[in-house]
Amino acid sequence: MNLYRILKNNYPITVVIGFQLYRLFMIPFFGLMPQDAYYHFYGKNLALSYYDHPGMIGYVLRLFTSVFGKHVWVIKLTDFIVTSFTLMACYYLATLFLPKKKAQNAFLLIGSTILISILSLVSTPDVPLLLFWTLSIIFLYKAIFENKNQFWLYAGISIGLALHSKYTAIFILCGLVGFLLFSTKYRKLFASPGVWVCLIISFVVFTPVLWWNYQNDFVSLNFQVSDRIIKFSEFKISFRKIGAVILHQSFILLPILFFAIVSMTFKYLKKIIFKLKLPSQKTLFLLSFFIPVFLVFFLISPFIWVKLNWMMPAYITGIILVTIYLSPKMRKLQLGFALFFHLVLSIQVIFYLVPIKSDDTWYGWDDLVNEVKIKQKTHPHTFVFSFDNYKTSAILDFYLDENVYAHNIVGYPALQFDYANQNLSLLTQKNALFIDSDTSFKNGKKKGDIPPELNVYFDEITELEPIIIKKGEREVRKFWVYYCKNYKGR
């Protein structure tokens, strides 16, 4: 009875618990995503860092699968548990800035978003990033506003771990420096040892990533930065890219919350830029970890493709701020959108009514693996490879009890597969099965031609019957299959 009263008197927390139970319920229905498999591949091949990102998500998945076994539900449970800790940290952070009722409203706003559902069900570097991002801001608050010097140390460790999750964690340091520069009251902290201890500790914790990059010609940093700088320097404005950012951000936050955040951003920028009026110290602190991330990625969106998850960290403090301005009517409307979108999401996940014309799907991978195993029985002693970026290769590597290979088999860069200690020379003179996803699936026929990349590396290539994945009686996915004889090596 006491529990009932507590839940009733804390309605927003009760609703968020309901959303979390929904996400937990969805785990058995949500199949393995290529991202899940790829970051499990990180954990399978432990290293100080990796080609695409630092390795925190791989380490966390390795920990959980080592304890509970290599199962899809373990991968999903890992994301769910880490994101649940992130949610709890978000609520505590909100209580530092808002009265109890409004802190609970902020908790409800973020806890009911599609953003949290994505983080709870799909493995990406953002899963640990948002946890350590939130903890870093909590520790910095304690160090700055409560003058607790030991929290500079905790903040340094947490920022370093955030950098171990994703390079965009550098915005935490940018936010800290920006806040201190603009704050007339706390600018003096630059002269205190605490700030410098925080910066040095974060750098020390991040050192393994830098060392791995040094050993590998800084390939990871170049991959993340140089290509995007080149695209940005071309200065080709694309309204399609701007529209895509607005659409996917209003999807993950849901429309009411997203456009409320956009409106709030303009209001604060107008005051700061045109009226030269800074907000209160605590508001400035929250803005320092919101506006740089949100504004930078929004401003570059006309020139490069800004991915769905890049802005996610900004919303931790952005949602706390927007809670102050969002009316009860708008909160109810936001919750209505949340319930509707989650209902639609669950119907799609469970029944797969709309086939996805992409490899970024949860459906059909286990059926593909079963069919590949059948192909291997009829074509024994073959290794398996694919080169649709990383997706099919990572999925097959997760399920098959053998190494699976990627684009490196035919001499092209293959992301982390190039750095996974796969000795390709051992494959020379062996036969192979090449699996190629047909994302524009139109019929069940063979492709009728041989991918030209294969001809250079194999003596003879034969197209086999394609693998067709069904949902009931509907054909929803297709994979071309090639039997390749006598690999010549690289």
C-alpha positions, 0 to 999 in steps of 0.5 A: 500500500505504501508503494502504491501511494509513493508511485501515485504521489510521484506520477512522473516517476511512475510513468518513466518506470512504465516506459522502462518496463515496456523497454524491458518487455521489448528485449525478446522481440528486438533482434540483433542489430548490425551495430550490436554485432559490430560493437560485440566484435570490438569486445571480442577483439580487445584493444586500447581503442578501435578504428571507428571509435574508442572502445568503451561500448565494446568493453561493457559488452565484453563484460556482460557477455563474459558473465552471462554468455553470448546471447542477443538478450544479453547484448540488449540487457547491457544497453538497458541496464547502462541506460537505466543508470543514465536515467537515474543520473539524469533525474539526480542532475535535474534535482540539482537545478529544479524543485522536486516537482519540476525535476520529476517533470524533466525526468518524465520528458527525457524518460519517455523519449524515443532517444532513451528507447534507442539507447536501451535497445541498440548498442552504440558508443552513445550508450556509455557516453551519455552515462559518463556525460551525465556523471561528469556534469554532476561532478562538475556541479559539485566541484563548482557550486558546492565547492567540494574539491574532491569532485574535480578528481571524480569529474576528471575520471568521468570525462576520461571515461566519456572520451573512452566512449566517443570523441564527442565527449570533448564537448564536456571540456569545451562546456567547462572552459566556456562556462568558466570564461563567461562566468564572472563569478567562477572565472577565478577557478582557472587559478585553482588547482582543481580545474587543472587536476580535472583536465590532467586526470581526464587526459591521463584516463584518455591516454590509452586511446591516444596511444593506440592512435599513435601506434596506428598512424592516428587512423581513428582520429583521421577517420572521424575528422578529416573526411568530414572536414573535406565535405564541409570545405566543399561548401555545398548546401543541401536542404535535404540534409537540414530537413533530415536533421529536423525530422530525425531529431523531432523523432527521437525527442518527439515533436513537442519537445524538439521544437520547444528546445529549438525555441528555447535556444533562440530565446537564450541566444537572442538575449546573449548576442543582441542584448548582451545579457547572460543568464544566471550562473546555473542556467549558464552552466546548463547552457554550456553543455547544451548549446555548443553541441546542439548549435555546432551540429545544427549549423554544419547540417547543411554541409555534411550528413549529421547522424541521428545520435550526434546531438544526443548528449546536448539534450541531457541539460537541454531538457532540464532547461526546457522543463522550466518553460513547457506548460502542463498542456504541452507536457501532456501532449508530449506524453501523448506523442510518446505513447503513440510512437512507442505503440507504433514502434512495438507493432513494427518490431513485433510484427514487422509490417513494413519491411525496411529497405536497409541492413539497419534492421533487427529482422531476419539475421538469425534466418540468414545465419541458418541458411549460411550454415546450410550453404557451408554444409554443401560447400565445406571448408569455406570461409565466409565474407561480405562487404556491405560496409560492416553489417552482414560481416559483423552479424555473421561473426556474432553467430558463426563459430569462426572468423568472418571477413569483410572488404579487406578480403578484396583489398579495400579498407574494412573498418575495425576488421582491418585491425582485428588480427585476422591473418588473411594469408592463412586463407590463401588457396581456400574456397569462400562463400560471399554473402551480399545483401540486396537492400533494394529487394524486388524479386527472388531471382539471381543477380546474374553477374559477378561483382568485379572485385571478386574476379581479381582474388578468386580463380572461379566464382559461381552464383548460387541460389539467393537466400530469401528471408520471409515473414510468414508468407511474405518475402522481406529480405534477400541475400545474393550468394557466391561460391568462390574458389581458390583465394589468391590472397592479397 
